[in-house]
Amino acid sequence: MTTLSMELPDSVFSALRKAPDEFLQEMRVAAAIKWYEVGEISQSKAAEIAGISRSELLEAFARYQVDFMQYTPALLARELDHAD
């Protein structure tokens, strides 16, 4: 496992009203959800990055108002072509 270190001003913790460890966890979730939303990673990879289960990830999608089903027009067309 790799450990990363980041310096943040003390004021960022009060912005979300979170302790540093809670803030770090929320950053992981937010980043994972955004990367999933823009199609960079899968749901399972997002859950792994966020350090939460898939069911917790689905709850986080709802909290962040992100659709858990990310279909591009091309992917949807391909699936419709193969539907019987």
N, C-alpha and C positions, 0 to 999 in steps of 0.2 A: 504494500500500500504506500502511496506517495502522500507526504504531508506538505501542504502549502501554507505560506504565511502571508498575511495581508495587514497593512496598517490602515486603520480607519480613524477619523476624528471621533472623539467621544460623543459629539452631538448627533451622530447618525443613530445611535442606539435610542436616544430619546425621541427621535422622529417617528419611530414605529412603536415606541413604548415597550421595548424589549431589552432583556439582558443580553450581553454579548453572545452567549451560547445560543439563546433563542434566535437572535438576529442572524447568526451564522446559518442555523438550520433553515430559516426562512429564505435566506439568500440562495441556498442550495435548491430549495423547492422552486423558487421563482425562476432561477436560471434553467432548471430542467424543464419546467413547463413552457417557458419561452422557446427553448430549443426544439421541443416537441411541436409547438404551435407553428413554427416556421419550417418544419419538416426536416430538421437536421438529425433528429434521433427518434428512436422508437419509444413506445410506452415503457417497455421493460428497461431500456437504457435510462429513460427519465427517472423511473423509480429507483434504479441503482444509484444514479447521480444524487438524487434527493435523499437517499438513505431511508426510504420508506417502502411499504408494500404497494402492490398494484392497486389494491382497494383504497388505501390512503391517498394514492396518487389521483384516483378518480374523484375522491372528495376534494382534493386540492384543485383539480380542474374546475369543479363547480364553484369553489370559493373565488377563483381567479376569472371565472366566467369564460373559460376556454372549452371549446367543444372537444370531447374526448375522441371523436372520429374525425380524423384529418384526411380528407380525400381531395386529391387534385382532380381537375376535369379529365385528364388523361387516364388516371387510375380508375375513376368511376366509369368512364367509357369502356375501358378494357374489361372491367368486371361485368358490366351490363352485356357486353358482347358474348361473354362466356356463360351468362345465366341461362338456365333452361326452364 
